[in-house]
Amino acid sequence: MDEGIINMQKIIVEISQDRLEKKISPLIIEKIKTKYHSYIGLEMIIDTVKSIEIENLERYLDDL
């Protein structure tokens, strides 16, 4: 994995935690880091965690 992908994965975690106002589970973080390695997929996730309604964000992350 290159640095860009690693940074995008970190952004997903940071945005999600900021919006939820709590830490997300290590299991979800691990899924993001091991399952998603393409720029397009990560960009889609970033867009979603930025825009999805807060009450649906946790469920979205669980379903990754």
SEMARBA-839920 format. One record per residue: residue number from 1; residue in three letters; z, y, x of N, C-alpha, C in turn. Coordinates in pm, 1 decimal, decimal comma. Each point is the difference from the previous one (the first is absolute). Last residue first. Example, Ala and Ser with C-alpha at 12.3 -4.5 7.8 and 13.67 -1.06 7.14 Angstrom:
<sites>
site pos=2 code=SER n.zz=708,0 n.yy=-225,0 n.xx=1285,0 ca.zz=6,0 ca.yy=119,0 ca.xx=82,0 c.zz=73,0 c.yy=109,0 c.xx=-77,0
site pos=1 code=ALA n.zz=-7,0 n.yy=-572,0 n.xx=29,0 ca.zz=0,0 ca.yy=119,0 ca.xx=-89,0 c.zz=0,0 c.yy=120,0 c.xx=90,0
</sites>
This chain:
<sites>
site pos=64 code=LEU n.zz=617,7 n.yy=-227,7 n.xx=-1948,0 ca.zz=-93,9 ca.yy=1,8 ca.xx=112,2 c.zz=-20,9 c.yy=-139,0 c.xx=55,9
site pos=63 code=ASP n.zz=307,4 n.yy=141,3 n.xx=-362,9 ca.zz=-120,8 ca.yy=-78,2 ca.xx=-27,1 c.zz=-100,2 c.yy=-1,1 c.xx=114,9
site pos=62 code=ASP n.zz=411,9 n.yy=256,6 n.xx=3,9 ca.zz=35,1 ca.yy=-141,7 ca.xx=-11,3 c.zz=-122,6 c.yy=-88,0 c.xx=-14,5
site pos=61 code=LEU n.zz=-56,6 n.yy=469,0 n.xx=-5,3 ca.zz=32,5 ca.yy=-48,8 ca.xx=134,2 c.zz=36,4 c.yy=-147,9 c.xx=-1,7
site pos=60 code=TYR n.zz=-75,4 n.yy=208,2 n.xx=-415,3 ca.zz=-124,1 ca.yy=-3,5 ca.xx=77,6 c.zz=26,2 c.yy=-56,7 c.xx=139,5
site pos=59 code=ARG n.zz=371,1 n.yy=83,5 n.xx=-269,6 ca.zz=-72,6 ca.yy=-119,6 ca.xx=-47,2 c.zz=-131,1 c.yy=-14,8 c.xx=76,7
site pos=58 code=GLU n.zz=250,9 n.yy=385,7 n.xx=80,8 ca.zz=68,2 ca.yy=-118,0 ca.xx=53,1 c.zz=-71,4 c.yy=-128,6 c.xx=-40,1
site pos=57 code=LEU n.zz=-164,7 n.yy=413,7 n.xx=-174,6 ca.zz=-20,0 ca.yy=-14,6 ca.xx=143,9 c.zz=64,7 c.yy=-125,9 c.xx=55,3
site pos=56 code=ASN n.zz=6,2 n.yy=196,9 n.xx=-460,1 ca.zz=-88,5 ca.yy=-113,2 ca.xx=27,3 c.zz=-14,0 c.yy=-30,0 c.xx=149,0
site pos=55 code=GLU n.zz=257,3 n.yy=369,4 n.xx=-177,7 ca.zz=55,2 ca.yy=-119,4 ca.xx=-64,8 c.zz=-87,1 c.yy=-124,3 c.xx=22,5
site pos=54 code=ILE n.zz=-140,7 n.yy=431,3 n.xx=163,5 ca.zz=116,1 ca.yy=-52,3 ca.xx=71,6 c.zz=50,9 c.yy=-130,1 c.xx=-61,8
site pos=53 code=GLU n.zz=-514,7 n.yy=130,7 n.xx=-37,5 ca.zz=123,9 ca.yy=46,1 ca.xx=-61,5 c.zz=117,8 c.yy=-70,1 c.xx=66,9
site pos=52 code=ILE n.zz=-444,0 n.yy=72,2 n.xx=286,7 ca.zz=49,3 ca.yy=-84,7 ca.xx=-108,5 c.zz=130,0 c.yy=57,5 c.xx=-55,9
site pos=51 code=SER n.zz=-242,9 n.yy=183,2 n.xx=389,7 ca.zz=-34,3 ca.yy=46,8 ca.xx=-134,3 c.zz=57,9 c.yy=-81,4 c.xx=-114,8
site pos=50 code=LYS n.zz=54,6 n.yy=-77,7 n.xx=490,8 ca.zz=13,0 ca.yy=144,9 ca.xx=-18,2 c.zz=-11,3 c.yy=40,6 c.xx=-146,7
site pos=49 code=VAL n.zz=-69,2 n.yy=-448,8 n.xx=137,4 ca.zz=143,1 ca.yy=32,3 ca.xx=8,2 c.zz=24,4 c.yy=151,0 c.xx=-12,4
site pos=48 code=THR n.zz=-453,2 n.yy=-152,5 n.xx=-3,4 ca.zz=74,4 ca.yy=-48,9 ca.xx=-115,8 c.zz=146,7 c.yy=38,8 c.xx=8,4
site pos=47 code=ASP n.zz=-287,2 n.yy=100,5 n.xx=362,5 ca.zz=-36,5 ca.yy=80,1 ca.xx=-118,0 c.zz=82,5 c.yy=-41,3 c.xx=-122,1
site pos=46 code=ILE n.zz=50,5 n.yy=-259,7 n.xx=387,1 ca.zz=56,5 ca.yy=134,4 ca.xx=19,2 c.zz=-29,7 c.yy=87,4 c.xx=-121,2
site pos=45 code=ILE n.zz=-200,5 n.yy=-422,1 n.xx=9,6 ca.zz=143,4 ca.yy=-12,1 ca.xx=-25,2 c.zz=66,9 c.yy=137,1 c.xx=13,8
site pos=44 code=MET n.zz=-453,3 n.yy=-28,1 n.xx=109,0 ca.zz=17,6 ca.yy=-18,7 ca.xx=-144,0 c.zz=148,8 c.yy=-8,5 c.xx=-35,5
site pos=43 code=GLU n.zz=-117,2 n.yy=16,4 n.xx=452,7 ca.zz=-26,6 ca.yy=129,4 ca.xx=-63,8 c.zz=20,3 c.yy=-9,0 c.xx=-150,8
site pos=42 code=LEU n.zz=27,8 n.yy=-397,8 n.xx=248,8 ca.zz=117,1 ca.yy=84,4 ca.xx=21,7 c.zz=-17,5 c.yy=137,9 c.xx=-62,6
site pos=41 code=GLY n.zz=-365,1 n.yy=-300,2 n.xx=-13,3 ca.zz=110,5 ca.yy=-51,3 ca.xx=-80,1 c.zz=123,9 c.yy=86,9 c.xx=12,2
site pos=40 code=ILE n.zz=-367,8 n.yy=106,0 n.xx=273,8 ca.zz=-31,4 ca.yy=24,9 ca.xx=-140,8 c.zz=114,2 c.yy=-47,2 c.xx=-89,6
site pos=39 code=TYR n.zz=24,5 n.yy=-84,5 n.xx=468,4 ca.zz=15,5 ca.yy=141,5 ca.xx=-31,8 c.zz=-21,0 c.yy=27,0 c.xx=-148,5
site pos=38 code=SER n.zz=182,3 n.yy=-478,1 n.xx=165,7 ca.zz=-125,8 ca.yy=74,5 ca.xx=-2,9 c.zz=26,9 c.yy=144,4 c.xx=-39,7
site pos=37 code=HIS n.zz=327,8 n.yy=-365,4 n.xx=25,0 ca.zz=-43,9 ca.yy=38,1 ca.xx=133,8 c.zz=-131,3 c.yy=77,3 c.xx=-0,5
site pos=36 code=TYR n.zz=434,9 n.yy=-246,2 n.xx=-301,2 ca.zz=-100,6 ca.yy=104,8 ca.xx=-12,7 c.zz=-36,9 c.yy=55,4 c.xx=137,3
site pos=35 code=LYS n.zz=329,3 n.yy=-353,7 n.xx=-65,2 ca.zz=-108,0 ca.yy=-32,8 ca.xx=-93,3 c.zz=-114,2 c.yy=101,0 c.xx=2,4
site pos=34 code=THR n.zz=418,4 n.yy=26,7 n.xx=260,7 ca.zz=-70,6 ca.yy=-123,4 ca.xx=35,0 c.zz=-123,3 c.yy=-26,2 c.xx=-84,5
site pos=33 code=LYS n.zz=293,7 n.yy=391,4 n.xx=-49,5 ca.zz=-35,1 ca.yy=-10,6 ca.xx=142,2 c.zz=-82,6 c.yy=-123,9 c.xx=32,0
site pos=32 code=ILE n.zz=170,3 n.yy=83,5 n.xx=-442,1 ca.zz=-92,5 ca.yy=107,9 ca.xx=35,2 c.zz=-48,7 c.yy=-17,6 c.xx=142,9
site pos=31 code=LYS n.zz=330,1 n.yy=-295,5 n.xx=-150,2 ca.zz=-127,9 ca.yy=-26,4 ca.xx=-66,5 c.zz=-103,7 c.yy=105,1 c.xx=38,2
site pos=30 code=GLU n.zz=440,4 n.yy=64,9 n.xx=149,8 ca.zz=-65,9 ca.yy=-107,8 ca.xx=73,9 c.zz=-134,8 c.yy=-35,1 c.xx=-61,9
site pos=29 code=ILE n.zz=270,7 n.yy=310,5 n.xx=-222,6 ca.zz=-48,0 ca.yy=57,2 ca.xx=126,3 c.zz=-74,9 c.yy=-105,2 c.xx=79,7
site pos=28 code=ILE n.zz=214,0 n.yy=-143,1 n.xx=-386,8 ca.zz=-117,2 ca.yy=81,1 ca.xx=-32,8 c.zz=-59,2 c.yy=60,8 c.xx=126,4
site pos=27 code=LEU n.zz=398,8 n.yy=-237,3 n.xx=51,8 ca.zz=-106,9 ca.yy=-91,6 ca.xx=-41,8 c.zz=-128,0 c.yy=76,5 c.xx=-32,5
site pos=26 code=PRO n.zz=405,9 n.yy=233,3 n.xx=97,7 ca.zz=-68,0 ca.yy=-50,0 ca.xx=120,3 c.zz=-114,9 c.yy=-95,4 c.xx=-33,6
site pos=25 code=SER n.zz=140,1 n.yy=373,8 n.xx=-362,9 ca.zz=52,0 ca.yy=-123,1 ca.xx=58,6 c.zz=-78,1 c.yy=-40,1 c.xx=125,8
site pos=24 code=ILE n.zz=58,3 n.yy=516,9 n.xx=-136,5 ca.zz=-61,9 ca.yy=-116,0 ca.xx=-63,2 c.zz=43,1 c.yy=-123,8 c.xx=77,3
site pos=23 code=LYS n.zz=278,4 n.yy=476,6 n.xx=-65,7 ca.zz=-75,3 ca.yy=-85,7 ca.xx=90,8 c.zz=-63,1 c.yy=-113,8 c.xx=-79,2
site pos=22 code=LYS n.zz=84,6 n.yy=472,4 n.xx=-240,4 ca.zz=79,3 ca.yy=-110,1 ca.xx=54,6 c.zz=-88,5 c.yy=-81,1 c.xx=93,5
site pos=21 code=GLU n.zz=-159,5 n.yy=356,3 n.xx=-291,1 ca.zz=128,7 ca.yy=51,7 ca.xx=44,9 c.zz=96,3 c.yy=-111,1 c.xx=38,8
site pos=20 code=LEU n.zz=-480,3 n.yy=6,2 n.xx=-146,8 ca.zz=101,9 ca.yy=-79,0 ca.xx=-69,0 c.zz=141,5 c.yy=49,7 c.xx=29,3
site pos=19 code=ARG n.zz=-371,8 n.yy=207,6 n.xx=212,1 ca.zz=-19,7 ca.yy=12,9 ca.xx=-144,5 c.zz=107,2 c.yy=-75,3 c.xx=-77,8
site pos=18 code=ASP n.zz=2,4 n.yy=-29,3 n.xx=472,5 ca.zz=23,3 ca.yy=137,9 ca.xx=-41,8 c.zz=-10,5 c.yy=13,4 c.xx=-151,6
site pos=17 code=GLN n.zz=-111,4 n.yy=-412,6 n.xx=193,9 ca.zz=144,2 ca.yy=23,2 ca.xx=6,0 c.zz=35,4 c.yy=142,2 c.xx=-44,2
site pos=16 code=SER n.zz=-456,8 n.yy=-114,8 n.xx=29,4 ca.zz=65,7 ca.yy=-79,7 ca.xx=-104,3 c.zz=149,4 c.yy=27,3 c.xx=-2,8
site pos=15 code=ILE n.zz=-254,6 n.yy=196,3 n.xx=343,6 ca.zz=-30,1 ca.yy=62,0 ca.xx=-130,1 c.zz=73,6 c.yy=-73,7 c.xx=-111,7
site pos=14 code=GLU n.zz=35,8 n.yy=-187,0 n.xx=432,6 ca.zz=66,2 ca.yy=130,3 ca.xx=-9,1 c.zz=-21,4 c.yy=66,6 c.xx=-135,5
site pos=13 code=VAL n.zz=-227,9 n.yy=-408,0 n.xx=98,3 ca.zz=144,4 ca.yy=-21,9 ca.xx=-12,6 c.zz=71,5 c.yy=133,1 c.xx=-20,4
site pos=12 code=ILE n.zz=-458,6 n.yy=20,0 n.xx=85,4 ca.zz=23,0 ca.yy=-64,2 ca.xx=-129,9 c.zz=149,3 c.yy=-17,9 c.xx=-23,2
site pos=11 code=ILE n.zz=-133,4 n.yy=153,1 n.xx=421,1 ca.zz=-14,6 ca.yy=104,4 ca.xx=-102,0 c.zz=26,7 c.yy=-56,8 c.xx=-138,7
site pos=10 code=LYS n.zz=-17,8 n.yy=-297,0 n.xx=364,4 ca.zz=123,8 ca.yy=78,7 ca.xx=1,6 c.zz=-3,0 c.yy=109,3 c.xx=-107,0
site pos=9 code=GLN n.zz=-389,6 n.yy=-250,4 n.xx=65,8 ca.zz=103,0 ca.yy=-85,8 ca.xx=-58,2 c.zz=133,1 c.yy=74,8 c.xx=-7,0
site pos=8 code=MET n.zz=-352,4 n.yy=212,0 n.xx=220,5 ca.zz=-24,4 ca.yy=-2,3 ca.xx=-144,5 c.zz=104,9 c.yy=-86,1 c.xx=-70,6
site pos=7 code=ASN n.zz=5,6 n.yy=9,6 n.xx=472,2 ca.zz=43,7 ca.yy=128,7 ca.xx=-57,2 c.zz=-19,0 c.yy=3,3 c.xx=-150,7
site pos=6 code=ILE n.zz=-164,0 n.yy=-374,1 n.xx=232,1 ca.zz=146,3 ca.yy=0,4 ca.xx=4,9 c.zz=54,5 c.yy=128,9 c.xx=-61,5
site pos=5 code=ILE n.zz=-462,9 n.yy=-30,9 n.xx=52,5 ca.zz=45,5 ca.yy=-89,9 ca.xx=-106,1 c.zz=152,7 c.yy=-1,8 c.xx=-5,7
site pos=4 code=GLY n.zz=-198,6 n.yy=244,7 n.xx=350,1 ca.zz=-30,4 ca.yy=60,3 ca.xx=-129,8 c.zz=51,3 c.yy=-83,4 c.xx=-115,3
site pos=3 code=GLU n.zz=24,5 n.yy=-162,1 n.xx=450,0 ca.zz=102,8 ca.yy=98,7 ca.xx=-31,3 c.zz=-22,8 c.yy=65,8 c.xx=-136,4
site pos=2 code=ASP n.zz=-199,8 n.yy=-494,1 n.xx=69,8 ca.zz=-2,5 ca.yy=124,0 ca.xx=77,6 c.zz=105,1 c.yy=98,2 c.xx=-51,8
site pos=1 code=MET n.zz=-29,9 n.yy=-563,3 n.xx=15,5 ca.zz=0,0 ca.yy=118,4 ca.xx=-83,9 c.zz=0,0 c.yy=123,8 c.xx=87,8
</sites>
